[in-house]
Amino acid sequence: MPKFLVKRWHGMHHVWAFVLLILMTVALTWYHWSFGLIALIFTLAIGVFTVLAERAFRRDLKDYLGTLSYRVKKAGNEVISELPFGIVIYNEQMVVEWHNPFVSEMLERDSVIGESLSAMFPSWHQAKDKDRLSEVTIGSRIYELIVKQDDRLMYIRDITQRWMITKKYEDEKQVIGVVMMDNLEEVTQGMDDQQRATLLSKVTGAITDWAHRYQLYLKRLTSDRYLILTNQATLKQLEHSRFVILDEVREMTLDQKIPMTLSIGMAAGADSIIELGQWAHTSLDIALGRGGDQAAVKVGQRQSFYGGKSNAVEKRTRVRARVVAHALRDMIRDSDNVVIMGHKMPDMDSVGAAIGVLKAAQLFNKEAFIVLEGVNPAIQKMMELIKEEEHLYKRFVSPEQAIGLTGPRTLAVVVDTHKASMVKEPKLLALTDRIVVVDHHRRSEEFINNPTLVYMEPYASSTCELVTELLQYIHERVVLDVLEATMLLAGITVDTKNFSLRTGARTFEAASFLRRNGADSSVIQRMLKEDLDEYMKKAEIIKHAEIIYDHIAIAVTEPGRSYSQLLIAQAADTLLNMTDVVASFVVGERPDGYIGVSARSLGQMNVQLVMERLGGGGHLTNAAAQLEGTTVEVAERLQQVLMDIDKEEGLFE
C-alpha cells in the first residue's frame, strides 16, 4: 500500500491522539486512582480498535485495487484488440516488434512481426522530420500512416471513405471556360457570306461534338466565342487529352489559306463563382497573348498551357495599333514625364524600341528618359553611335536616377518584356500606377501587375516593329532623325535575322517607313559585324554540338569556361543554319555565374514551351532561360524536358 495513503488515514495524528489520552489518564489517576483505571481501559480499547481498523483498511484497499487492476487490464486488452485503427511498434532497424489485430486484418495475414516496414508498405519512406502523415493504398482501401519516430510507433487509420468523399468533392467543383476562334477575321477575310457561314458551321460542329464527347455544357456567346461549364473531373480528362479540339479544328481547316485556330481559357479552384469567371477570362487573355492556338488552364495557383504549336497569325488590320496609339498619346499628354525601361541585359530590339517611345514622348514636349544600367556586348556598338548624339545620349539614365525622376504622375513604359522580374528596376513599377507594356513575346504566367495599357502582339517580329506602327498613328506628322530610324530598324533586323525569320507583311511595311525616314542599313551592318576572337569562341561552342531526335542540335560548353549571353545566342542561331536542324539549344556558363540556355527553331517546334519548363520563356522560335548549377546538370534537365514533351505530345508539328 502506498505510504502516503497510510499516513493520511493512520498516520501521526493517531499517535499524538493516543499520547494525549495517556497523559489524560495519568492526570485522572493523580486525581483518583479509580477514574484513572477506567480511563486506562478505555484508552487501551481505542488503541486496539485503531490497529484492527488499519488492518481492515489495508485489506479492503488491496482487494479493491486488485479488482480494479484486473478490470483495467482486461479492458485494455479488449480495447487494443477491438480498436478501429492499427498500432505498430518497431525497432531501430525499422522491423516490426508488435502489432494489434487490426494490422493483421488489414494485410490479411496472421502476423507480420519480424518484417520490415518497407516490405509492409513499399510506397512509404521514412521522413526526416519527427512526425509524418502519409497515405498508402492496400488493395481497394486507403490508409493513413501516423509515425511517431521518437517512440518508434506507428498508427494506421482507414481513410477510404474520407478520401472518396474528398475526391468526389474535388471532382465536382465547378469549372468555367471560354472557347474563342482567335483568328476568325483573318481567316474569313475575302470570303462571301456563304463561304463564311459554311466555315463557321464546320468549326461550330466540331466544337459541339467535342463538348458532347466530354459532357461539357456549351453555350454560344457571340459568333466566335463559347461558354463552357463542367467540373474538375472532366477538366482532368481534357488536360489528359491535351485539348485535342485544338488540333482537330486546325487540321480541319488546313485547306484554307490561313487555318482556323482556337484559344481556350479555363479556371477552377476559386473561392467564388465571380472570381472563377474572372480567372477564366484571364486565362483566355493569356492564351491569346501567347499567340493563340492553345489552352490556358488555371487551377488554384497552378497555371498550365496546352497546344501552342503553330505560330501566331499576323493581324491584317491595323485597327488595334491605331487604338493603342491614341490611348498612349492621351496617357503621355496626361503625364508629367515618361520613364522607359527594357529588360535586363538589353539587346538592340529593347534599346531601339525605347528610343521609339522616347520620340513619341518628345512629340508632345514631355520629358522622357530611358533606364540603362550598363552596356553589354549586344548593344556596345549601338551605344557608341548614340554617344555621338549628345541630345539623345543624355536621355539615358541609371536605375537610381530613374527612381528620383519617378512620381505618381509619371508614365512608366516597359518595352520588350512583360515580366516584372525582368525589367531593369522593378521598384519603379511600384512608384506609379501609370504603366504601359509593349511587347512581342508570348505571354507567360508572370505578368506586370495591373498595367494601364497593354500592347502585346506575338505575331510581330520585334518590339521595334510594334513601336514603329504606334509612331505612325500617334501624331499627324512624325519625322524621325536618321539615328532614331536606324536604331528602330536595327532592332527589327536583329530579331528577324536579317528579315529571314518571323517576318510578315507588316514587318516590311514598318521597315519601309523607317527607310523613308532615313534609316541607314549600312550602319546596321557595321554594328552587326563580328569580332574574329568572338567568332572563334562561337566556333568552339559549335564544335561540341550533338544531334538528337534527328533534327535537334544541342551544344554544351566545357565546364569552367564562360561566354557572354550574346555569344551563346549567336551560336544557337548558327546551329539553326545546319542541314536538317529545325531546333537548336546552346547551354553555356555566363560571366555572372548563371547558366544561360538559348533556344532557336524554324517554327516546326515551339522552343518557348521547352524554356518555360526550365523556368525561362520567350517566343515560339526564339527563347531562353537563366539557371543555377553547372552546364552538365542543366543539359541533363534540358534533355529530360525534351523527353517528357516528346512522350506527351511530340516535339514537332
C-alpha positions, 0 to 999 in steps of 0.5 A: 500500500502506498505510504502516503495513503497510510499516513493520511488515514493512520498516520501521526495524528493517531499517535499524538491522539493516543499520547494525549489520552495517556497523559489524560489518564495519568492526570485522572489517576493523580486525581483518583486512582479509580477514574484513572483505571477506567480511563486506562481501559478505555484508552487501551480499547481505542488503541486496539480498535485503531490497529484492527481498523488499519488492518481492515483498511489495508485489506479492503484497499488491496482487494479493491485495487486488485479488482480494479487492476484486473478490470483495467487490464482486461479492458485494455486488452479488449480495447487494443484488440477491438480498436478501429485503427492499427498500432505498430511498434518497431525497432531501430532497424525499422522491423516490426516488434508488435502489432494489434489485430487490426494490422493483421486484418488489414494485410490479411495475414496472421502476423507480420512481426519480424518484417520490415516496414518497407516490405509492409508498405513499399510506397512509404519512406521514412521522413526526416522530420519527427512526425509524418502523415502519409497515405498508402493504398492496400488493395481497394482501401486507403490508409493513413500512416501516423509515425511517431519516430521518437517512440518508434510507433506507428498508427494506421487509420482507414481513410477510404471513405474520407478520401472518396468523399474528398475526391468526389468533392474535388471532382465536382467543383465547378469549372468555367471556360471560354472557347474563342476562334482567335483568328476568325477575321483573318481567316474569313477575310475575302470570303462571301457570306456563304463561304463564311457561314459554311466555315463557321458551321464546320468549326461550330460542329466540331466544337459541339461534338467535342463538348458532347464527347466530354459532357461539357455544357456549351453555350454560344456567346457571340459568333466566335466565342463559347461558354463552357461549364463542367467540373474538375473531373472532366477538366482532368480528362481534357488536360489528359487529352491535351485539348485535342479540339485544338488540333482537330479544328486546325487540321480541319481547316488546313485547306484554307489559306490561313487555318482556323485556330482556337484559344481556350481559357479555363479556371477552377479552384476559386473561392467564388463563382465571380472570381472563377469567371474572372480567372477564366477570362484571364486565362483566355487573355493569356492564351491569346497573348501567347499567340493563340492556338492553345489552352490556358488552364488555371487551377488554384495557383497552378497555371498550365498551357496546352497546344501552342504549336503553330505560330501566331497569325499576323493581324491584317488590320491595323485597327488595334495599333491605331487604338493603342496609339491614341490611348498612349498619346492621351496617357503621355499628354496626361503625364508629367514625364515618361520613364522607359525601361527594357529588360535586363541585359538589353539587346538592340530590339529593347534599346531601339524600341525605347528610343521609339517611345522616347520620340513619341514622348518628345512629340508632345514636349514631355520629358522622357528618359530611358533606364540603362544600367550598363552596356553589354556586348549586344548593344556596345556598338549601338551605344557608341553611335548614340554617344555621338548624339549628345541630345539623345545620349543624355536621355539615358539614365541609371536605375537610381536616377530613374527612381528620383525622376519617378512620381505618381504622375509619371508614365512608366513604359516597359518595352520588350518584356512583360515580366516584372522580374525582368525589367531593369528596376522593378521598384519603379513599377511600384512608384506609379500606377501609370504603366504601359507594356509593349511587347512581342513575346508570348505571354507567360504566367508572370505578368506586370501587375495591373498595367494601364495599357497593354500592347502585346502582339506575338505575331510581330517580329520585334518590339521595334516593329510594334513601336514603329506602327504606334509612331505612325498613328500617334501624331499627324506628322512624325519625322524621325532623325536618321539615328532614331530610324536606324536604331528602330530598324536595327532592332527589327533586323536583329530579331528577324535575322536579317528579315529571314525569320518571323517576318510578315507583311507588316514587318516590311511595311514598318521597315519601309517607313523607317527607310523613308525616314532615313534609316541607314542599313549600312550602319546596321551592318557595321554594328552587326559585324563580328569580332574574329576572337568572338567568332572563334569562341562561337566556333568552339561552342559549335564544335561540341554540338550533338544531334538528337531526335534527328533534327535537334542540335544541342551544344554544351560548353566545357565546364569552367569556361564562360561566354557572354549571353550574346555569344551563346545566342549567336551560336544557337542561331548558327546551329539553326543554319545546319542541314536538317536542324529545325531546333537548336539549344546552346547551354553555356556558363555566363560571366555572372555565374548563371547558366544561360540556355538559348533556344532557336527553331524554324517554327516546326517546334515551339522552343518557348514551351521547352524554356518555360519548363526550365523556368525561362520563356520567350517566343515560339522560335526564339527563347531562353532561360537563366539557371543555377548549377553547372552546364552538365546538370542543366543539359541533363534537365534540358534533355529530360524536358525534351523527353517528357514533351516528346512522350506527351505530345511530340516535339514537332508539328 
